[in-house]
Structures are given as C-alpha cells and as structure tokens.
Amino acid sequence: MNISKIGVLGAGQMGSGIAQVALMNGYKVVLNDISEAVLDQARGVIGKGLDILVRKEKITAQDKEGMISGLTTSTSVGQFSSCDFVVEAATEREELKLSLFRKLDEVVPSGGILATNTSSISITKIAAATGRPGNVVGMHFMNPVPLMKLVEVIRGLQTSQDTFDVTMSLSRKLGKEPVPSGDFPGFIANRILMPMINEAIYALMEGVGRPEDIDAIMKMGANHPMGPLALADLIGLDTCLEVMNVLQQGLGDSKYRPCPLLRKHVEAGYLGKKAGRGFYVYEKA
Ligand SMILES: NC(=O)c1ccc[n+]([C@@H]2O[C@H](COP(=O)([O-])OP(=O)(O)OC[C@H]3O[C@@H](n4cnc5c(N)ncnc54)[C@H](O)[C@@H]3O)[C@@H](O)[C@H]2O)c1
C-alpha cells in the first residue's frame, strides 16, 4: 500500500504531534478538529516543533517550509476523502469514537485504513461500528509524540494481517518502534501505567505525601523520568479517568476503581497541563 497523505482526526496534544511526525517524514497531512481555534493552535505548535529542529540544524528552514506546505487543516471530515490512512486522536470517549468511525467509514476511500490512537477503548468494538472491520487497527502513540519512540499496535479480533503489517511498516517509516499488543482494556501500556498513577492519586488523597514528594520518591526510587502525578498532568486527567473507567468496566475488578480525587479534578476542569492546572499549576502555553 502506497501511502502519501495521512489524515489525523483531532488536533489536540496527540493529534498535533502525530501530524508533526508525519510531516517530518515526508507525508502530506490533513488535520481535522471541531474547533478552528484548536487547529490554529496546532499549526503554531507544529511550527514551533519544527523550529527547534531548524535551530538544532537537523533540518533547514527550507525543509520546514516544505513540511508546513504539506499540511491542510479543516473542520470538515470530507477532506479525508483524499487519504488512504487516517489516525483518529479525538477525545477519549467511546460513543464519540464510535460515531467518528461511522463517519470516517463513509468518507475514506474503500480499502483505506482507519487507525485509532485510543488509550484504552476496544479496537474490536470500534471496528464493528464500520463496514470495513478488517481495516481498523489501534495505533497508540505516546506523549509527546515527536520524542517518544514507542507505538503500540493493537489488532482487534477482525483486523486483517495486511492492515496490521501496513500499520507496523508505517510506524517504522514515522521513525517509531512499533510493538504489538492484544486488544484488552488498556492494552499493555495503560493496563500497567494507569493503576500506578491512580494509586499515586490515592496516596495524595489520603495524605501520604505532597505531590512533589510522591513524584520525587517515584523518580529517584523507581528511576522513572517523571513522577506519576506530573505524568498524569501531562497525559490529561480526563484521559486518565476515562482509561480507569474502561479498565474497571472491561476487566470487572474493583482494583481499577478510579480515585475520587481524580474525578473531582476532572469535574473542576483541572485537566492537567493542557488546562493550566492539574495536580500542579502551569503557565498557559
Ligand atoms: N494525552 C496522552 O498522553 C495520550 C497518549 C496516548 C493516547 N492518547 C489518546 O489520544 C486521544 C487524544 O488525546 P489528547 O491528549 O490529544 O486529547 P486533547 O484533549 O488534547 O485533544 C482532543 C481533541 O479532540 C478534538 N475533538 C473532540 N471531538 C471531536 C470531533 N467530533 N471531531 C474532531 N475533533 C474532535 C478536541 O477538540 C480536541 O482538540 C485520546 O483517545 C487519548 O486517549 C492520549
């Protein structure tokens, strides 16, 4: 399969990162969001990301202009009719993803691959919402996308071998290291990571430690590059809560119950770094 243009649905932290990496590796990109303001912000973020590479002399200013000229932004999903491969990176909510995949199925040419960057939602269920379940796959990038090497590639029950192979190969062409995972709630990364983050939030709620102490102990004690609360803020607390809900419902074990303090933060709109406040306070980007 010869892919030249990649569609990215959702232009938040992950979608803008995926678009940047695709542009950097010679692909044209159609980037979609419901919000024009988010699309403008994403253009800015991608421009700044490429500027860093120009400053480090990894690419020239001319390369940057070429990459940016390959980017189309749009609020209309109709633009995906020119894409053979679309990665969905919209908000982590099952009913939203199911309806987006129904729309993508109508618009993307038959034979095109529909990938989702979901952190936890069943690929099998998303695939079943489309008329091309064999062409649906999980492509789980890590945050921040330009820096993190891993892509978890998740095969739903219906995903064809061809779709899986094309997705593994595309991940490598994007400079990433794809690793396969089965389609169970949270896949591998978040099944292990999120309960740890959730436990850190319980420790905070129960007064076992202050955020900076919990994070310092896990950084120095477990040799993690970031503490669990800072990482939760980076991921987005709305996403963390959704993943815990999916783990609890999908695996049916009470050990996955989301911490009430995590719920409270999401109710308050303290969604982490992207909102300027989570367990820590950030300067607005
Ligand atoms: N944040 C992380 O660390 C991380 C890591 C891996 C995967 N993911 C997954 O990536 C996806 C996106 O996460 P994010 O952190 O970028 O969230 P985000 O909140 O930064 O961005 C989500 C974007 O989706 C857009 N959106 C919502 N409904 C839409 C619609 N109907 N059509 C088009 N766009 C729509 C929103 O406007 C927003 O810009 C989620 O599925 C999440 O689970 C997140």
The ligand as a Tripos MOL2 file, in Angstrom:
@<TRIPOS>MOLECULE
LIG
   44    48     1     0     0
SMALL
NO_CHARGES

@<TRIPOS>ATOM
      1 N1         -2.5200   12.5070   26.3100 N.am      1 LIG1
      2 C1         -1.8140   11.3990   26.2230 C.2       1 LIG1
      3 O1         -0.7940   11.2440   26.8990 O.2       1 LIG1
      4 C2         -2.2450   10.3090   25.3010 C.ar      1 LIG1
      5 C3         -1.3290    9.2950   24.9660 C.ar      1 LIG1
      6 C4         -1.7150    8.3150   24.0530 C.ar      1 LIG1
      7 C5         -3.0010    8.3280   23.5270 C.ar      1 LIG1
      8 N2         -3.8710    9.3140   23.8750 N.ar      1 LIG1
      9 C6         -5.1990    9.3010   23.2670 C.3       1 LIG1
     10 O2         -5.2180   10.2430   22.2130 O.3       1 LIG1
     11 C7         -6.5430   10.7860   22.0690 C.3       1 LIG1
     12 C8         -6.4700   12.3030   22.1650 C.3       1 LIG1
     13 O3         -5.8780   12.6680   23.3980 O.3       1 LIG1
     14 P1         -5.2370   14.1140   23.6120 P.3       1 LIG1
     15 O4         -4.3850   14.0180   24.8120 O.co2     1 LIG1
     16 O5         -4.6640   14.6190   22.3370 O.co2     1 LIG1
     17 O6         -6.5410   14.9670   23.9890 O.3       1 LIG1
     18 P2         -6.8140   16.5220   23.7710 P.3       1 LIG1
     19 O7         -7.8990   16.8780   24.7230 O.co2     1 LIG1
     20 O8         -5.5430   17.2990   23.7980 O.co2     1 LIG1
     21 O9         -7.3570   16.5950   22.2520 O.3       1 LIG1
     22 C9         -8.5470   16.0030   21.8310 C.3       1 LIG1
     23 C10        -9.0290   16.8010   20.6190 C.3       1 LIG1
     24 O10       -10.1380   16.1120   20.0280 O.3       1 LIG1
     25 C11       -10.9690   17.1310   19.4900 C.3       1 LIG1
     26 N3        -12.2990   16.5970   19.2000 N.ar      1 LIG1
     27 C12       -13.2840   16.2660   20.0710 C.ar      1 LIG1
     28 N4        -14.3770   15.8560   19.3870 N.ar      1 LIG1
     29 C13       -14.0680   15.9220   18.0680 C.ar      1 LIG1
     30 C14       -14.7860   15.6490   16.8680 C.ar      1 LIG1
     31 N5        -16.0450   15.2410   16.8900 N.pl3     1 LIG1
     32 N6        -14.1530   15.8410   15.6930 N.ar      1 LIG1
     33 C15       -12.8720   16.2870   15.6440 C.ar      1 LIG1
     34 N7        -12.1350   16.5600   16.7530 N.ar      1 LIG1
     35 C16       -12.7400   16.3890   17.9440 C.ar      1 LIG1
     36 C17       -10.9880   18.2170   20.5720 C.3       1 LIG1
     37 O11       -11.4270   19.4570   20.0460 O.3       1 LIG1
     38 C18        -9.5150   18.2220   20.9800 C.3       1 LIG1
     39 O12        -8.7630   19.1700   20.2360 O.3       1 LIG1
     40 C19        -7.3960   10.1220   23.1570 C.3       1 LIG1
     41 O13        -8.0310    8.9960   22.6100 O.3       1 LIG1
     42 C20        -6.3400    9.6960   24.1770 C.3       1 LIG1
     43 O14        -6.7670    8.6050   24.9500 O.3       1 LIG1
     44 C21        -3.5200   10.3170   24.7330 C.ar      1 LIG1
@<TRIPOS>BOND
     1     1     2 1
     2     2     3 2
     3     2     4 1
     4     4     5 ar
     5     4    44 ar
     6     5     6 ar
     7     6     7 ar
     8     7     8 ar
     9     8     9 1
    10     8    44 ar
    11     9    10 1
    12     9    42 1
    13    10    11 1
    14    11    12 1
    15    11    40 1
    16    12    13 1
    17    13    14 1
    18    14    15 2
    19    14    16 1
    20    14    17 1
    21    17    18 1
    22    18    19 2
    23    18    20 1
    24    18    21 1
    25    21    22 1
    26    22    23 1
    27    23    24 1
    28    23    38 1
    29    24    25 1
    30    25    26 1
    31    25    36 1
    32    26    27 ar
    33    26    35 ar
    34    27    28 ar
    35    28    29 ar
    36    29    30 ar
    37    29    35 ar
    38    30    31 1
    39    30    32 ar
    40    32    33 ar
    41    33    34 ar
    42    34    35 ar
    43    36    37 1
    44    36    38 1
    45    38    39 1
    46    40    41 1
    47    40    42 1
    48    42    43 1
@<TRIPOS>SUBSTRUCTURE
     1 LIG1         1 GROUP 0 **** ****
